[in-house]
Amino acid sequence: MAENRQYDHEYKVQAVRLAKEIGQAKAAKELGVPKNTMYGWVRAHRLGSLDLGAGSQTPQSAMTLNEELLRLRQQVKEQEKEIRRLKKENDFLEEASAFFAASRLKPAKTKE
């Protein structure tokens, strides 16, 4: 029967660091951790959900401050554009709502 063992964050961090040095399969065998578990931790690190702490970025994977600033400025610009679009839609919906509310309040014309 499979054992459902919980590993603390520091253990996972050290395991991933070891896996980066000697390979995932070898690290899993050496630590007595299932290969799929080790692969999951390495994947979590690659996707950013398992932080290895300071010094874990390689020069190739790390962004320069300028690149990060440019990316953040672009993101702000896109979000401001989205905010403007949503405000226009909201204004339109308010006007439409007022129009339909007013038309419901008008008495219906009767034929004589």
C-alpha positions in Angstrom: 0.0 0.0 0.0 1.3 3.5 -0.9 2.4 5.7 1.9 1.0 9.2 1.9 3.9 11.1 3.4 4.0 14.9 3.8 7.2 16.8 3.1 8.0 20.2 4.5 8.9 23.2 2.3 12.6 23.2 3.2 12.9 19.4 2.3 11.3 20.1 -1.1 13.7 23.0 -1.7 16.8 20.9 -0.9 15.5 18.0 -3.0 14.9 20.3 -6.0 18.4 21.8 -5.6 19.9 18.3 -5.5 17.9 17.3 -8.5 19.2 20.2 -10.4 22.7 19.1 -9.6 22.6 15.3 -10.2 19.3 14.8 -12.1 15.8 14.2 -11.0 15.7 10.4 -11.1 19.0 10.0 -9.3 18.0 12.5 -6.6 14.7 10.8 -6.1 16.4 7.4 -5.6 19.0 8.9 -3.3 16.4 10.6 -1.1 13.9 7.7 -1.2 11.3 9.9 -2.8 9.0 8.6 -5.5 10.1 9.8 -9.0 6.7 11.4 -9.7 6.9 13.3 -6.5 10.3 14.7 -7.4 9.2 15.5 -11.0 6.2 17.4 -9.4 8.5 19.5 -7.2 10.8 20.3 -10.0 7.8 21.2 -12.2 6.4 23.4 -9.4 9.7 25.2 -9.2 9.8 25.7 -12.9 6.2 27.1 -12.9 7.1 29.4 -10.0 5.0 27.8 -7.2 8.0 26.4 -5.3 10.4 29.2 -4.5 14.0 28.0 -3.8 14.9 31.4 -2.3 17.7 33.8 -3.1 20.3 32.7 -5.7 18.0 30.1 -7.3 17.8 31.9 -10.7 20.4 31.2 -13.3 21.7 34.2 -15.3 19.8 32.8 -18.4 16.5 32.6 -16.6 16.6 35.8 -14.6 15.2 39.0 -16.0 17.2 42.1 -15.9 15.6 45.0 -13.9 15.1 46.8 -17.2 13.3 43.9 -18.8 11.1 43.5 -15.8 10.3 47.2 -15.7 9.4 47.1 -19.4 7.1 44.1 -18.9 5.4 45.7 -15.9 4.9 49.0 -17.8 3.3 47.0 -20.7 1.1 45.2 -18.2 -0.1 48.5 -16.6 -0.8 49.9 -20.1 -2.9 46.9 -21.0 -4.8 47.1 -17.7 -5.5 50.8 -18.2 -6.9 50.1 -21.6 -9.1 47.3 -20.2 -10.3 49.7 -17.5 -11.3 52.4 -20.1 -13.2 49.7 -22.1 -15.0 48.5 -19.0 -15.9 52.1 -18.0 -17.4 52.7 -21.4 -19.4 49.5 -21.2 -20.6 50.4 -17.7 -21.7 53.9 -18.9 -23.6 52.4 -21.8 -25.3 49.9 -19.5 -26.3 52.6 -17.1 -27.8 54.7 -19.9 -29.6 51.6 -21.3 -30.9 50.8 -17.8 -32.2 54.3 -17.3 -33.8 54.3 -20.7 -35.7 51.0 -20.1 -36.6 52.0 -16.5 -38.1 55.3 -17.9 -40.0 53.5 -20.6 -41.6 51.2 -18.1 -42.8 54.1 -16.0 -44.6 55.8 -19.0 -48.3 54.9 -19.1 -49.2 52.8 -22.1 -51.2 54.7 -24.7 -54.8 53.5 -25.0 -56.7 53.3 -28.2 -60.0 55.1 -28.2 
